[in-house]
Amino acid sequence: GALYTQHETLARNTGIDTPLLSRFDLIFIMLDNVTSDNRRDENVASFLLQRSIQGAGFDAPRSGAGRIKSSSSTPDGRWSIEKLRNYISVVREKFRPSLHPDAAELLERYYRECRAAAADPLAAGSPVPVTVRFLESLVRLTQAHARLLYRDEATLADACAAVLLTICTVHGLHMEQDRSLWEDPVLSNFPRGEDADREFRVQQGRLQ
């Protein structure tokens, strides 16, 4: 419920010291600003109502010994939360992805660019120090994306996905070279099917 002051540091706003902040792989700043654009309110309301309708809300219908009713998929074909959790549990144990050289090259280049931007006295820089932990986070996110797609090797596409995700955090918000790819995670609309693949290929091309 505290107010976020734009001109203050992230550490001061959150009450978390900078060394501890650097341990988080992803940090998103999500502000509840009242604006004329009602997309955010629509997204939040739709998400909460859908969870309740699908049996995952506080007032969800229960069966048996207090267990929430669930199915493997939602009416529109999307996986249920239970099925998604089971899938993540399986791929987490099954795969230990290795990095493809192309993926490693992209992560190294992005890490060096962020380090250089953070060291530039004329630039705003990242509110979180860009240390070796930042590179380790990029590697973990890349490997996690490979697991999600049921692969034992993290490819260039996985590295691109990790970088694009990182750009939408506090790092990308303060890096000049990332401004064109930064998106507000609250207002983002995720395309489906071939549109999603096409948009990802465009963004991947801009990173390479």
Backbone as a chain_set.jsonl record, in Angstrom:
{"seq": "GALYTQHETLARNTGIDTPLLSRFDLIFIMLDNVTSDNRRDENVASFLLQRSIQGAGFDAPRSGAGRIKSSSSTPDGRWSIEKLRNYISVVREKFRPSLHPDAAELLERYYRECRAAAADPLAAGSPVPVTVRFLESLVRLTQAHARLLYRDEATLADACAAVLLTICTVHGLHMEQDRSLWEDPVLSNFPRGEDADREFRVQQGRLQ", "coords": {"N": [[0.787, -1.201, 0.0], [2.166, 1.164, 0.018], [3.412, 4.3, -1.344], [4.96, 4.721, -4.513], [7.784, 6.428, -5.365], [8.895, 8.153, -8.076], [11.364, 9.492, -8.477], [13.022, 8.481, -6.568], [15.367, 5.906, -5.511], [15.262, 2.402, -6.445], [15.88, 0.718, -4.335], [15.328, 2.35, -2.11], [12.594, 2.782, -2.456], [11.527, 0.214, -2.214], [12.569, -0.703, 0.143], [14.478, -2.619, 0.265], [17.787, -3.644, 0.344], [20.396, -2.869, -2.057], [22.353, -4.972, -2.666], [20.805, -7.261, -2.065], [18.686, -6.973, -3.823], [19.957, -7.507, -6.228], [19.977, -10.223, -6.322], [17.626, -11.17, -7.335], [16.152, -12.655, -10.173], [14.282, -11.491, -11.908], [12.73, -8.355, -11.843], [9.867, -6.581, -11.648], [8.288, -3.463, -12.034], [5.238, -2.547, -11.071], [2.854, -0.352, -11.222], [-0.039, 1.113, -9.781], [-1.458, 3.153, -11.419], [-3.782, 5.75, -12.058], [-5.225, 6.333, -15.035], [-6.331, 7.618, -18.251], [-6.397, 5.511, -19.938], [-8.006, 2.582, -19.999], [-7.205, -0.049, -20.28], [-5.584, -1.518, -18.535], [-7.165, -1.838, -16.194], [-9.199, -3.36, -17.301], [-7.781, -5.678, -18.026], [-6.9, -6.638, -15.516], [-9.34, -6.985, -14.132], [-10.601, -8.842, -15.831], [-8.857, -11.035, -15.61], [-9.065, -11.728, -12.845], [-11.8, -12.311, -12.642], [-12.064, -14.425, -14.456], [-10.488, -16.376, -13.226], [-12.039, -16.882, -10.983], [-14.4, -17.785, -12.16], [-13.494, -20.114, -13.393], [-13.019, -21.721, -11.28], [-10.918, -21.219, -9.51], [-10.89, -19.19, -7.718], [-11.506, -17.417, -4.58], [-14.114, -17.98, -3.868], [-14.661, -20.344, -5.122], [-16.389, -23.244, -6.347], [-16.399, -26.246, -4.469], [-15.427, -29.708, -4.081], [-15.785, -33.038, -2.734], [-13.445, -33.635, -0.118], [-13.188, -30.794, 0.508], [-11.769, -30.117, -1.746], [-10.781, -28.316, -4.641], [-12.605, -28.289, -7.655], [-11.267, -29.331, -10.748], [-9.941, -29.353, -14.101], [-8.174, -30.707, -16.937], [-7.965, -28.856, -18.953], [-9.079, -25.555, -19.916], [-12.296, -24.165, -20.952], [-11.715, -22.81, -23.382], [-9.588, -24.157, -24.405], [-7.117, -23.702, -23.246], [-4.501, -24.669, -20.934], [-5.221, -25.874, -17.639], [-4.429, -24.491, -14.368], [-3.53, -26.503, -12.68], [-2.685, -28.521, -14.48], [-0.635, -27.141, -15.776], [1.162, -26.729, -13.669], [1.879, -29.392, -13.133], [3.166, -30.03, -15.534], [5.355, -28.255, -15.508], [6.666, -29.237, -13.273], [7.494, -31.738, -14.223], [9.238, -31.131, -16.446], [11.165, -29.673, -15.14], [12.53, -31.54, -13.621], [13.324, -33.352, -15.572], [14.98, -32.158, -17.556], [18.223, -30.718, -18.11], [19.291, -28.259, -19.518], [21.865, -27.516, -21.896], [23.859, -24.751, -23.069], [23.594, -23.53, -26.333], [26.191, -22.455, -28.566], [25.478, -20.102, -30.035], [23.453, -19.041, -28.483], [24.843, -18.518, -26.116], [26.577, -16.55, -27.06], [24.833, -14.396, -27.634], [23.817, -13.809, -25.056], [26.168, -13.071, -23.746], [26.861, -10.77, -25.206], [24.688, -9.066, -24.676], [24.936, -8.81, -21.922], [27.424, -7.48, -21.752], [26.722, -5.065, -23.005], [24.826, -4.036, -21.203], [26.435, -3.742, -18.953], [28.211, -1.776, -19.859], [26.42, 0.334, -20.304], [25.514, 0.779, -17.712], [27.808, 1.733, -16.554], [28.18, 4.147, -17.749], [28.504, 7.515, -17.137], [26.777, 9.481, -18.045], [24.424, 8.322, -18.591], [21.221, 7.045, -17.459], [21.286, 4.512, -16.361], [20.992, 1.205, -14.82], [18.734, 0.553, -12.097], [19.455, -1.522, -10.531], [22.513, -3.037, -9.723], [24.614, -4.147, -12.4], [25.938, -7.046, -12.357], [27.955, -10.073, -12.181], [26.014, -11.771, -11.327], [23.806, -10.934, -12.735], [24.319, -11.885, -15.325], [24.297, -14.611, -14.735], [21.607, -14.862, -14.095], [20.443, -14.408, -16.608], [21.311, -16.705, -17.929], [20.001, -18.706, -16.433], [17.311, -18.064, -16.969], [17.249, -18.483, -19.716], [17.756, -21.243, -19.877], [15.514, -22.123, -18.477], [13.478, -21.415, -20.235], [14.039, -23.132, -22.335], [13.52, -25.59, -21.088], [10.778, -25.269, -20.699], [9.881, -25.551, -23.295], [10.377, -28.169, -23.688], [13.032, -29.092, -24.199], [16.455, -30.166, -24.381], [18.554, -28.611, -24.95], [19.531, -25.262, -24.877], [18.615, -22.894, -27.096], [19.308, -20.27, -29.558], [16.894, -18.943, -29.833], [15.748, -19.361, -27.309], [17.495, -17.853, -25.736], [16.96, -15.314, -26.771], [14.305, -15.017, -25.937], [14.714, -14.898, -23.173], [16.209, -12.522, -22.941], [14.389, -10.641, -23.989], [12.393, -10.825, -22.062], [13.795, -9.907, -19.831], [14.249, -7.288, -20.617], [11.795, -6.127, -20.176], [11.771, -5.652, -17.503], [13.0, -3.83, -14.583], [15.57, -3.384, -15.455], [15.583, -3.091, -18.316], [13.897, -0.91, -18.487], [15.429, 1.253, -17.77], [17.517, 1.288, -19.523], [18.866, 2.747, -22.315], [19.246, 1.556, -24.854], [17.341, -0.382, -24.843], [14.834, 0.681, -24.948], [13.11, 0.673, -27.197], [12.172, -1.907, -27.3], [10.978, -2.345, -24.919], [8.124, -3.18, -22.967], [5.142, -2.546, -21.179], [4.394, -4.846, -18.791], [1.86, -5.204, -17.683], [0.056, -4.094, -19.458], [0.429, -5.524, -21.73], [-0.657, -7.376, -24.504], [-1.017, -10.655, -25.334], [-0.377, -12.211, -28.305], [-1.873, -14.9, -30.274], [-1.224, -18.228, -31.501], [-0.055, -18.345, -34.841], [0.387, -15.626, -35.055], [1.696, -14.958, -32.698], [4.132, -16.345, -33.031], [5.098, -15.022, -35.284], [5.429, -12.378, -34.343], [7.354, -12.81, -32.387], [9.54, -13.627, -33.958], [10.097, -11.264, -35.296], [10.914, -9.59, -33.169], [13.093, -11.078, -32.303], [14.786, -10.804, -34.498], [15.463, -8.126, -34.252], [17.049, -8.147, -32.055], [19.32, -9.589, -32.764]], "CA": [[0.0, 0.0, 0.0], [3.008, 2.342, 0.045], [3.527, 5.029, -2.589], [6.227, 4.578, -5.224], [8.26, 7.748, -5.779], [9.668, 7.926, -9.294], [12.727, 10.034, -8.429], [13.792, 7.763, -5.562], [15.965, 4.664, -5.992], [14.461, 1.202, -6.239], [16.163, 0.23, -2.986], [14.602, 3.179, -1.143], [11.158, 2.56, -2.64], [11.138, -1.129, -1.774], [13.11, -1.012, 1.459], [15.376, -3.761, 0.113], [19.131, -3.185, -0.011], [20.822, -3.164, -3.42], [22.935, -6.318, -2.818], [19.743, -8.268, -2.055], [17.94, -6.809, -5.07], [20.709, -8.117, -7.326], [19.778, -11.676, -6.289], [16.389, -11.51, -8.033], [16.322, -12.796, -11.62], [13.386, -10.557, -12.589], [12.047, -7.386, -10.983], [8.932, -5.766, -12.409], [7.635, -2.374, -11.323], [3.842, -2.528, -11.504], [2.23, 0.747, -10.495], [-1.49, 1.228, -9.95], [-1.707, 4.54, -11.798], [-5.096, 6.038, -12.63], [-5.052, 7.039, -16.301], [-7.484, 7.559, -19.142], [-6.333, 4.233, -20.64], [-8.604, 1.6, -19.081], [-6.815, -1.418, -20.628], [-5.05, -2.213, -17.367], [-8.285, -2.239, -15.349], [-9.896, -4.444, -17.992], [-6.957, -6.885, -17.925], [-6.917, -7.128, -14.134], [-10.693, -7.465, -13.824], [-10.846, -10.055, -16.608], [-8.066, -12.125, -15.038], [-9.621, -12.147, -11.565], [-13.109, -12.918, -12.86], [-11.865, -15.715, -15.113], [-10.0, -17.324, -12.213], [-13.168, -17.256, -10.141], [-15.329, -18.576, -12.977], [-12.898, -21.419, -13.694], [-12.893, -22.523, -10.069], [-9.649, -21.008, -8.804], [-11.026, -18.028, -6.851], [-11.791, -17.684, -3.172], [-15.466, -18.507, -3.748], [-14.792, -21.41, -6.104], [-17.119, -24.433, -5.875], [-15.496, -27.307, -4.028], [-16.01, -31.047, -4.082], [-15.046, -33.97, -1.901], [-12.945, -33.125, 1.157], [-12.743, -29.424, 0.368], [-10.874, -29.98, -2.888], [-11.313, -27.524, -5.74], [-12.792, -29.0, -8.909], [-10.333, -28.891, -11.784], [-9.863, -30.179, -15.295], [-6.878, -30.562, -17.575], [-7.984, -27.701, -19.847], [-10.189, -24.625, -19.774], [-13.207, -24.293, -22.096], [-11.161, -22.296, -24.636], [-8.456, -24.977, -24.829], [-5.895, -23.435, -22.497], [-4.26, -25.589, -19.83], [-5.584, -25.432, -16.298], [-3.279, -24.224, -13.502], [-3.038, -27.796, -12.18], [-1.947, -29.186, -15.552], [0.589, -26.371, -15.993], [2.063, -27.04, -12.557], [2.392, -30.746, -13.341], [4.108, -29.983, -16.662], [6.577, -27.584, -15.043], [7.34, -30.164, -12.365], [8.126, -32.784, -15.031], [10.373, -30.627, -17.237], [12.208, -29.219, -14.21], [13.315, -32.707, -13.224], [13.772, -34.138, -16.728], [15.957, -31.502, -18.42], [19.304, -29.844, -17.649], [19.722, -27.784, -20.843], [23.159, -26.893, -22.137], [23.725, -23.572, -23.919], [24.157, -23.54, -27.686], [27.138, -21.333, -28.713], [24.794, -18.885, -30.483], [22.743, -18.507, -27.322], [25.859, -17.971, -25.216], [27.092, -15.319, -27.651], [23.851, -13.324, -27.442], [23.782, -13.453, -23.639], [27.403, -12.35, -23.435], [26.805, -9.44, -25.805], [23.717, -8.254, -23.947], [25.543, -8.54, -20.612], [28.435, -6.436, -21.924], [26.03, -3.813, -23.309], [24.238, -3.547, -19.962], [27.541, -3.302, -18.102], [28.714, -0.514, -20.399], [25.409, 1.361, -20.063], [25.48, 1.058, -16.275], [29.035, 2.454, -16.198], [28.188, 5.441, -18.433], [28.074, 8.544, -16.181], [25.755, 10.331, -18.649], [23.2, 7.532, -18.754], [20.483, 6.802, -16.212], [21.766, 3.248, -15.819], [20.015, 0.329, -14.191], [18.608, 0.75, -10.655], [20.077, -2.68, -9.895], [23.853, -3.206, -10.298], [24.788, -5.201, -13.395], [27.077, -7.839, -11.917], [27.974, -11.434, -12.716], [24.709, -12.363, -11.001], [22.898, -10.592, -13.829], [24.591, -12.855, -16.384], [23.803, -15.904, -14.262], [20.146, -14.817, -14.227], [20.138, -14.588, -18.028], [21.525, -18.115, -18.248], [18.915, -19.482, -15.817], [16.074, -17.805, -17.701], [17.38, -19.144, -21.017], [17.578, -22.678, -19.653], [14.121, -22.344, -18.079], [12.649, -21.343, -21.441], [14.275, -24.384, -23.064], [12.748, -26.626, -20.382], [9.374, -25.04, -20.957], [9.598, -26.065, -24.629], [10.709, -29.596, -23.675], [14.294, -29.258, -24.915], [17.636, -30.394, -23.557], [19.557, -27.627, -25.366], [19.017, -23.898, -24.933], [18.975, -22.361, -28.4], [19.315, -18.815, -29.706], [15.53, -18.475, -29.57], [15.571, -19.338, -25.859], [18.252, -16.705, -25.238], [16.199, -14.13, -27.171], [13.148, -14.931, -25.047], [15.208, -14.464, -21.868], [16.596, -11.111, -23.045], [13.168, -9.858, -24.154], [11.733, -10.802, -20.761], [14.595, -9.04, -18.964], [14.062, -5.912, -21.068], [10.541, -5.626, -19.61], [11.956, -5.447, -16.068], [13.609, -2.535, -14.253], [16.812, -3.214, -16.226], [15.275, -2.542, -19.626], [13.225, 0.375, -18.334], [16.424, 2.309, -17.58], [18.578, 1.156, -20.514], [18.459, 3.468, -23.517], [19.209, 0.683, -26.022], [16.225, -1.316, -24.728], [13.559, 1.398, -24.908], [12.232, 0.33, -28.313], [11.631, -3.251, -27.091], [10.335, -2.43, -23.608], [6.667, -3.153, -22.926], [4.545, -2.632, -19.852], [3.855, -6.212, -18.677], [0.448, -5.177, -17.318], [-0.749, -3.707, -20.612], [0.775, -6.355, -22.88], [-1.629, -8.342, -25.015], [-0.251, -11.746, -25.921], [-1.015, -12.768, -29.508], [-2.009, -16.347, -30.256], [-0.931, -18.999, -32.707], [0.963, -17.883, -35.779], [0.683, -14.221, -34.781], [2.711, -14.937, -31.635], [5.402, -16.762, -33.627], [5.542, -13.965, -36.197], [5.896, -11.246, -33.541], [8.606, -13.196, -31.739], [10.605, -13.616, -34.964], [10.444, -9.849, -35.533], [11.691, -9.124, -32.016], [14.367, -11.791, -32.327], [15.622, -10.173, -35.509], [15.95, -6.827, -33.761], [18.074, -8.402, -31.033], [20.524, -10.21, -33.324]], "C": [[0.822, 1.255, 0.0], [3.057, 2.996, -1.332], [4.908, 4.83, -3.191], [6.611, 5.947, -5.761], [9.24, 7.582, -6.928], [11.115, 8.396, -9.176], [13.595, 9.379, -7.358], [14.338, 6.468, -6.148], [15.029, 3.483, -5.719], [14.657, 0.663, -4.825], [15.392, 1.026, -1.935], [13.093, 2.94, -1.249], [10.7, 1.225, -2.076], [11.586, -1.453, -0.361], [14.027, -2.22, 1.447], [16.739, -3.253, -0.339], [19.531, -3.654, -1.4], [21.465, -4.543, -3.574], [21.882, -7.426, -2.847], [18.917, -8.181, -3.333], [18.628, -7.505, -6.238], [20.552, -9.627, -7.37], [18.507, -12.117, -7.015], [16.646, -11.591, -9.531], [15.498, -11.758, -12.374], [12.723, -9.645, -11.563], [11.17, -6.511, -11.864], [8.365, -4.67, -11.51], [6.222, -2.242, -11.887], [3.102, -1.515, -10.644], [0.734, 0.82, -10.805], [-1.833, 2.694, -10.226], [-3.098, 4.678, -12.405], [-4.881, 6.888, -13.883], [-6.326, 6.928, -17.133], [-7.529, 6.245, -19.925], [-6.836, 3.145, -19.694], [-8.218, 0.165, -19.409], [-6.335, -2.188, -19.417], [-6.186, -2.71, -16.476], [-9.061, -3.398, -15.981], [-9.121, -5.749, -17.872], [-7.023, -7.488, -16.532], [-8.279, -7.719, -13.794], [-10.99, -8.769, -14.553], [-10.107, -11.241, -16.015], [-8.696, -12.643, -13.752], [-10.975, -12.84, -11.737], [-12.986, -14.296, -13.51], [-11.384, -16.761, -14.128], [-11.16, -17.798, -11.338], [-14.139, -18.151, -10.901], [-14.806, -19.989, -13.201], [-12.637, -22.243, -12.443], [-11.595, -22.357, -9.337], [-9.726, -19.824, -7.861], [-11.353, -18.422, -5.427], [-13.171, -18.311, -2.978], [-15.713, -19.651, -4.719], [-15.577, -22.583, -5.521], [-16.148, -25.55, -5.54], [-16.221, -28.643, -4.041], [-15.179, -31.95, -3.191], [-14.65, -33.321, -0.585], [-12.371, -31.725, 0.981], [-11.829, -29.182, -0.81], [-11.551, -29.197, -3.995], [-11.46, -28.391, -6.975], [-11.822, -28.471, -9.951], [-10.395, -29.841, -12.966], [-8.536, -29.902, -15.963], [-6.81, -29.333, -18.466], [-9.194, -26.833, -19.561], [-11.09, -24.748, -20.996], [-12.628, -23.803, -23.419], [-9.9, -23.037, -25.071], [-7.162, -24.733, -24.088], [-5.755, -24.414, -21.335], [-4.754, -24.991, -18.523], [-4.3, -25.189, -15.493], [-2.67, -25.532, -13.009], [-2.2, -28.514, -13.24], [-0.62, -28.472, -15.824], [1.611, -26.652, -14.902], [2.691, -28.422, -12.727], [3.436, -30.773, -14.449], [5.431, -29.364, -16.227], [7.371, -28.498, -14.122], [8.094, -31.245, -13.142], [9.373, -32.268, -15.744], [11.504, -30.129, -16.347], [13.117, -30.373, -13.811], [13.967, -33.407, -14.421], [14.956, -33.503, -17.462], [16.964, -30.667, -17.644], [19.947, -29.241, -18.901], [21.133, -27.192, -20.853], [22.959, -25.736, -23.109], [24.351, -23.808, -25.289], [25.098, -22.342, -27.807], [26.48, -20.034, -29.155], [24.04, -18.219, -29.331], [23.724, -17.85, -26.355], [26.405, -16.644, -25.739], [26.135, -14.145, -27.443], [23.81, -12.875, -25.986], [25.016, -12.665, -23.236], [27.349, -10.92, -23.97], [25.84, -8.529, -25.039], [24.258, -7.889, -22.563], [26.568, -7.421, -20.717], [27.793, -5.083, -22.214], [25.423, -3.205, -22.044], [25.303, -3.049, -18.995], [28.056, -1.942, -18.549], [27.729, 0.621, -20.134], [25.361, 1.751, -18.591], [26.686, 1.883, -15.834], [29.106, 3.846, -16.819], [27.676, 6.522, -17.485], [26.963, 9.441, -16.715], [24.417, 9.618, -18.812], [22.532, 7.317, -17.405], [20.952, 5.524, -15.537], [20.662, 2.436, -15.176], [19.942, 0.614, -12.699], [19.175, -0.41, -9.855], [21.451, -2.885, -10.53], [23.923, -4.37, -11.283], [26.071, -5.945, -13.06], [27.044, -9.205, -12.597], [26.652, -12.147, -12.42], [23.686, -12.087, -12.097], [23.075, -11.57, -14.988], [24.098, -14.24, -15.993], [22.273, -15.977, -14.361], [19.725, -15.039, -15.674], [20.281, -16.053, -18.437], [20.393, -18.967, -17.679], [17.61, -19.297, -16.575], [16.091, -18.489, -19.068], [17.15, -20.641, -20.882], [16.141, -23.003, -19.256], [13.197, -22.315, -19.289], [12.816, -22.613, -22.283], [13.508, -25.534, -22.411], [11.267, -26.495, -20.706], [8.96, -25.591, -22.316], [10.08, -27.507, -24.813], [11.979, -29.879, -24.483], [15.437, -29.434, -23.934], [18.797, -29.498, -23.985], [18.889, -26.266, -25.467], [19.528, -23.237, -26.209], [19.003, -20.829, -28.384], [17.938, -18.242, -29.41], [15.246, -18.402, -28.073], [16.288, -18.139, -25.244], [17.534, -15.405, -25.572], [14.995, -13.932, -26.249], [13.56, -14.425, -23.671], [15.559, -12.979, -21.873], [15.357, -10.232, -23.161], [12.409, -9.751, -22.837], [12.461, -9.854, -19.816], [14.41, -7.574, -19.33], [12.794, -5.302, -20.467], [10.612, -5.436, -18.098], [12.579, -4.074, -15.831], [14.899, -2.306, -15.027], [16.518, -2.542, -17.56], [14.646, -1.165, -19.563], [14.211, 1.528, -18.247], [17.584, 2.223, -18.56], [18.126, 1.774, -21.833], [18.321, 2.544, -24.715], [18.033, -0.274, -26.0], [14.861, -0.644, -24.852], [12.601, 0.945, -26.008], [11.582, -1.039, -28.138], [10.896, -3.391, -25.761], [8.821, -2.348, -23.748], [6.213, -3.237, -21.481], [3.91, -4.013, -19.713], [2.378, -6.258, -18.33], [-0.431, -4.917, -18.535], [-0.499, -4.583, -21.833], [-0.372, -7.297, -23.231], [-0.882, -9.425, -25.774], [-0.981, -12.317, -27.138], [-1.037, -14.289, -29.441], [-1.57, -16.955, -31.572], [0.189, -18.42, -33.547], [1.318, -16.42, -35.556], [1.761, -14.096, -33.709], [4.08, -15.312, -32.186], [5.97, -15.664, -34.523], [6.102, -12.774, -35.41], [7.224, -11.568, -32.861], [9.762, -13.172, -32.731], [11.046, -12.187, -35.284], [11.321, -9.316, -34.412], [13.052, -9.801, -31.953], [15.319, -11.177, -33.337], [16.187, -8.852, -35.054], [17.033, -6.997, -32.708], [19.391, -8.876, -31.643], [21.368, -9.202, -34.112]], "O": [[0.251, 2.345, -0.017], [2.788, 2.357, -2.349], [5.906, 4.777, -2.472], [5.859, 6.556, -6.521], [10.286, 6.951, -6.779], [12.01, 7.755, -9.726], [14.781, 9.69, -7.251], [13.837, 5.983, -7.163], [14.132, 3.559, -4.879], [13.704, 0.206, -4.194], [14.862, 0.453, -0.983], [12.398, 2.903, -0.234], [9.606, 1.122, -1.523], [11.055, -2.369, 0.268], [14.324, -2.787, 2.499], [16.826, -2.504, -1.311], [19.075, -4.696, -1.871], [21.15, -5.24, -4.539], [22.038, -8.414, -3.564], [18.492, -9.205, -3.867], [17.965, -8.032, -7.132], [20.949, -10.257, -8.35], [18.327, -13.305, -7.281], [17.281, -10.705, -10.103], [15.961, -11.205, -13.371], [12.216, -10.109, -10.542], [11.669, -5.786, -12.724], [8.007, -4.926, -10.36], [6.041, -1.869, -13.047], [2.768, -1.783, -9.49], [0.307, 0.615, -11.941], [-2.416, 3.381, -9.388], [-3.536, 3.823, -13.174], [-4.412, 8.023, -13.799], [-7.272, 6.233, -16.761], [-8.558, 5.898, -20.505], [-6.177, 2.823, -18.705], [-8.83, -0.763, -18.88], [-6.634, -3.373, -19.273], [-6.18, -3.864, -16.047], [-9.52, -4.302, -15.283], [-9.71, -6.806, -17.645], [-7.182, -8.699, -16.378], [-8.369, -8.814, -13.238], [-11.56, -9.694, -13.974], [-10.662, -12.336, -15.924], [-8.848, -13.852, -13.577], [-11.264, -13.831, -11.066], [-13.717, -15.222, -13.158], [-11.82, -17.911, -14.182], [-11.246, -18.977, -10.995], [-14.638, -19.142, -10.368], [-15.576, -20.95, -13.202], [-12.093, -23.344, -12.528], [-11.187, -23.258, -8.604], [-8.717, -19.474, -7.248], [-11.464, -19.605, -5.104], [-13.38, -19.08, -2.039], [-16.856, -19.902, -5.101], [-15.448, -22.887, -4.335], [-15.176, -25.767, -6.263], [-17.451, -28.707, -4.017], [-14.012, -31.666, -2.92], [-15.417, -32.552, -0.004], [-11.197, -31.493, 1.272], [-11.173, -28.143, -0.875], [-12.739, -29.379, -4.263], [-10.55, -29.147, -7.316], [-11.588, -27.265, -10.017], [-10.842, -30.981, -12.847], [-7.841, -28.956, -15.592], [-5.723, -28.813, -18.717], [-10.203, -27.303, -19.036], [-10.699, -25.371, -21.983], [-12.999, -24.313, -24.476], [-9.214, -22.602, -25.996], [-6.198, -25.476, -24.273], [-6.747, -24.925, -20.815], [-4.716, -23.778, -18.319], [-3.22, -25.628, -15.888], [-1.449, -25.663, -12.927], [-1.134, -29.05, -12.937], [0.397, -29.119, -16.074], [2.8, -26.796, -15.187], [3.886, -28.601, -12.494], [4.46, -31.445, -14.332], [6.5, -29.886, -16.541], [8.6, -28.533, -14.18], [9.203, -31.625, -12.764], [10.437, -32.881, -15.664], [12.668, -30.155, -16.746], [14.329, -30.202, -13.68], [15.044, -33.988, -14.289], [15.84, -34.215, -17.939], [16.626, -30.002, -16.665], [21.031, -29.665, -19.303], [21.531, -26.47, -19.94], [22.004, -25.733, -23.885], [25.501, -24.234, -25.389], [24.831, -21.303, -27.204], [26.879, -18.962, -28.699], [23.998, -16.993, -29.225], [23.467, -16.763, -25.839], [26.665, -15.725, -24.963], [26.563, -13.038, -27.116], [23.773, -11.675, -25.714], [24.923, -11.702, -22.474], [27.74, -9.977, -23.284], [26.145, -7.363, -24.787], [24.052, -6.77, -22.094], [26.592, -6.517, -19.882], [28.267, -4.058, -21.723], [25.499, -1.994, -21.839], [25.101, -2.054, -18.299], [28.308, -1.062, -17.726], [28.131, 1.731, -19.785], [25.187, 2.925, -18.263], [26.608, 2.639, -14.866], [29.979, 4.64, -16.468], [26.521, 6.46, -17.063], [26.273, 10.096, -15.934], [23.405, 10.241, -19.131], [23.17, 7.393, -16.355], [21.013, 5.443, -14.31], [19.54, 2.912, -15.006], [20.97, 0.889, -12.079], [19.357, -0.302, -8.643], [21.555, -2.907, -11.756], [23.367, -5.44, -11.038], [27.162, -5.518, -13.438], [26.216, -9.459, -13.472], [26.227, -13.021, -13.177], [22.807, -12.909, -12.357], [22.092, -12.033, -15.567], [23.543, -14.962, -16.821], [21.717, -17.03, -14.672], [18.769, -15.767, -15.943], [19.468, -16.574, -19.2], [19.88, -19.852, -18.364], [16.88, -20.263, -16.801], [15.072, -19.01, -19.521], [16.431, -21.239, -21.682], [15.606, -24.039, -19.651], [12.245, -23.091, -19.367], [11.853, -23.106, -22.87], [12.915, -26.359, -23.105], [10.586, -27.489, -20.956], [7.828, -26.047, -22.485], [10.181, -28.003, -25.935], [12.009, -30.772, -25.329], [15.403, -28.926, -22.813], [19.898, -29.609, -23.446], [17.821, -26.127, -26.062], [20.732, -23.044, -26.378], [18.762, -20.19, -27.36], [17.825, -17.175, -28.806], [14.574, -17.476, -27.617], [15.761, -17.487, -24.343], [17.499, -14.489, -24.751], [14.704, -12.811, -25.831], [12.852, -13.62, -23.065], [15.246, -12.26, -20.925], [15.274, -9.192, -22.507], [11.843, -8.702, -22.529], [11.829, -9.09, -19.087], [14.414, -6.71, -18.453], [12.727, -4.089, -20.271], [9.608, -5.091, -17.475], [12.677, -3.257, -16.747], [15.292, -1.159, -15.24], [17.138, -1.534, -17.898], [14.83, -0.347, -20.464], [13.878, 2.657, -18.607], [18.538, 2.993, -18.454], [17.113, 1.364, -22.399], [17.398, 2.703, -25.514], [17.74, -0.915, -27.009], [13.836, -1.326, -24.86], [11.397, 0.844, -25.769], [10.553, -1.314, -28.754], [10.267, -4.416, -25.497], [8.297, -1.56, -24.535], [6.829, -3.919, -20.662], [2.974, -4.327, -20.448], [1.702, -7.239, -18.641], [-1.534, -5.455, -18.635], [-1.146, -4.403, -22.865], [-0.972, -7.926, -22.359], [-0.19, -9.138, -26.751], [-2.084, -12.848, -27.007], [-0.311, -14.895, -28.653], [-1.547, -16.296, -32.612], [1.245, -18.051, -33.034], [2.445, -16.013, -35.84], [2.635, -13.233, -33.798], [5.079, -14.676, -31.852], [7.174, -15.41, -34.521], [7.14, -12.224, -35.777], [8.108, -10.716, -32.768], [10.859, -12.738, -32.381], [12.228, -11.935, -35.516], [12.34, -8.672, -34.66], [14.048, -9.174, -31.592], [16.513, -11.041, -33.072], [17.299, -8.494, -35.441], [17.842, -6.095, -32.492], [20.46, -8.596, -31.101], [22.416, -9.561, -34.649]]}, "num_chains": 1, "name": "protein.A"}
